[in-house]
């Protein structure tokens, strides 16, 4: 079993920045790919970004390319999402996800992820 705990959400003005964190426990974190998804009110959950087990491979949704950056610190069992130039349309609950396949690559398909955090709210005001 894997536990994921997100933090760092909040309210920010358009153009501002936030950094989300996701702390994982229960498995050897460094061997597994991770991802971030988000779900806005009344909309389906959508892929934001993924990172491979090593951190050497990343995959971004077109809507966040150039603004968001994913990284991981395997010594702290934590993955980060740095969000810059935030827009009102980035408002959503952000979820961290863990892919159970060892040595996995980054992927945008939510069905490939096995464990999910409880989510953290990000609200961007105009």
N, C-alpha and C positions, 0 to 999 in steps of 0.2 A: 504494500500500500504506500502511496505517496501523498504527502500533504503539501499543499501550496498556499502560501499566504501573501496576498498582494498588499501593497501600501503605496502611499505617495499621491493618491488622487486628491482632487480639491477643485476649488473655483478659481479661475484665472481669466484675465481679460484677453481678448483677441490679440494675437501677436506675442503673447507671453509664452512661458515655458513651464514644463513640469517634468519630473523624473519619477517614473513608477519603478517599484522594486517587487520582485517575486522571490520569496525565500522557499526553498524546497527541502523536504526531509523525507527519509524513508528509503531512499535508494542512493546508489553511487551517482551523484548528480552529474559528474563530468562525462559520463558515458551516454548521455541521452540528449536528444534534441528538445528544444523548447519553442514556444510560440506565444504570441499575444493576439487576442481577438477582441472585438468590441461589439456591443449591441446598444443601439440607440432606441429610445422609447418608441414602440410601435413598429420597429423594424427587425429584420432577421439579423442574427449574429454574423459578423463578417470578419474575415482575416485581416490582420494588420501587418504582422511581420513574424518571421520564423528564423531560428538560428540553429545550426548544426551542433552536434555534440562537442565538437572542438572549438566552435566559434568561428571557424574559417569560412563557413558558408552561411550566407544570409539571403533572405527573400523578403521583399517588401511589396505591399499593395501599392498600386500606382498613386493612390490618393495621398500617400504619406511619404513617398520617395523624396529625398532631399530635405525633409523636415524632421523625420523621426529616425532614431538610431538605436538599434538593439545591441546589447553587449552582455557578456556573462563573466562572472568571477567564480571559477570552479573551487577556489579555496574557501569561498563563503557560501557556496551552494545557492547562489543568487543570480537571477537574470534581471537586467535593467532595460527600461524603455525611456530614452531621452526624447522628449517631445518639444520641439521648437516651433515657432511661428504658428501657434495654435489658432485654429479657426472655429467659429461656432459649430460648424458641421462635424467637428471632432468630438462634440459632446456625446458621451456614451458611458456605459459601464464597461470597463476594460477587464478582461479575463486573461490570466496566465494559464498556459496549458503545457502538459508534459507528455512526450511521446515515449512509450514504453519500449520500443525497439532499440536495442543497443547500437551504438555507433550510427544513429539515425541522421538523416539529412533534414534540412529545413523543408517544410511543406506547408501549403496553404489550405489543405483539406482538413476540416475539423474532425472528420471521422478517423483520422490517423492519430489523433491525440487521445490519450487514455485517462488522464487525470486533469482536473480543472480546479482553479481557485474559486473563491467566493465572489470575486470581482471587487473593483474599486471605482467609484464614480468620478468621472472627469467632466466638469462643466466649464464651457468657454463662453463668456459673455461678449456680446458685440458692443 
